[in-house]
Amino acid sequence: MPAPIPAIVSGQVLPAFLLCSTLLIIKMYVVAIITGQVRLRKKAFANPEDALRHGGLQYCRSDPDVDRCLRAHRNDMENIYPFLFLGLVYSFLGPSPFVAWTHFLLVFLGRVVHTVAYLGKLRAPTRSLAYTVAQLPCVSMALQIIWEAAHHL
Ligand SMILES: N[C@@H](CCC(=O)N[C@@H](CS)C(=O)NCC(=O)O)C(=O)O
C-alpha cells in the first residue's frame, strides 16, 4: 500500500496557513493606519516633532482613542506573532486539511472580530469571546506540536 501523501505535499494546508496569516498581518497594518488617522483627528502625537508640525508642542499628548488603538495593536502582537510560528510548524505535522482549515479560520475570524470589537468599543464580552475563539486553536496547535516533538526526542 502506498504511503499516504501528507497534506502539506498535496498543497492544501500550507496555502491555507499562508493565506490566513498574511491576511492577519495586513489586518495589523490596517490597525497601524487607523492609529495614525486617529492621532491626526484627535491631534495627539507621540513625538514633539510631529506635534510641532501639526500646531504646537501642546499636541504631544496621549488620547484615550489612540491608546485604545495601541492596545489593540499590542494584543495582536501578543497573539498573532505566536500564531505565525504555531501555524507554520503545525502545517508540517501533516494534519487533516479540514481540521487545519478549521484551526486557521477560527484564528483568522477571532482576531478580526477582536479588532472590530476593540476599535468599535463593542459591548463586553464580545472582545473576550473573540479572543478566546482565536486562542483555542492556537492552544490546540501548541499541544499537537509538543506531542509530536516529545515523540521524536
Ligand atoms: N495582555 C492581555 C492578556 C489577556 C488578553 O489578551 N485578554 C484579551 C481578552 S479580555 C484582551 O482583549 N485584552 C485587552 C488588551 O490586551 O488590551 C491583557 O492585558 O488583557
The ligand as an ORCA input file, in Angstrom:
! r2SCAN-3c Opt
* xyz 0 1
  N      -2.190     41.326     27.741
  C      -3.571     40.952     27.810
  C      -3.649     39.471     28.215
  C      -5.079     38.864     28.189
  C      -5.805     39.170     26.887
  O      -5.217     39.212     25.789
  N      -7.106     39.453     27.010
  C      -7.925     39.813     25.861
  C      -9.373     39.377     26.113
  S     -10.060     40.083     27.553
  C      -7.873     41.303     25.577
  O      -8.501     41.732     24.629
  N      -7.132     42.096     26.418
  C      -7.064     43.511     26.241
  C      -5.707     44.024     25.904
  O      -4.750     43.234     25.753
  O      -5.580     45.248     25.750
  C      -4.272     41.888     28.793
  O      -3.592     42.662     29.475
  O      -5.508     41.894     28.847
*
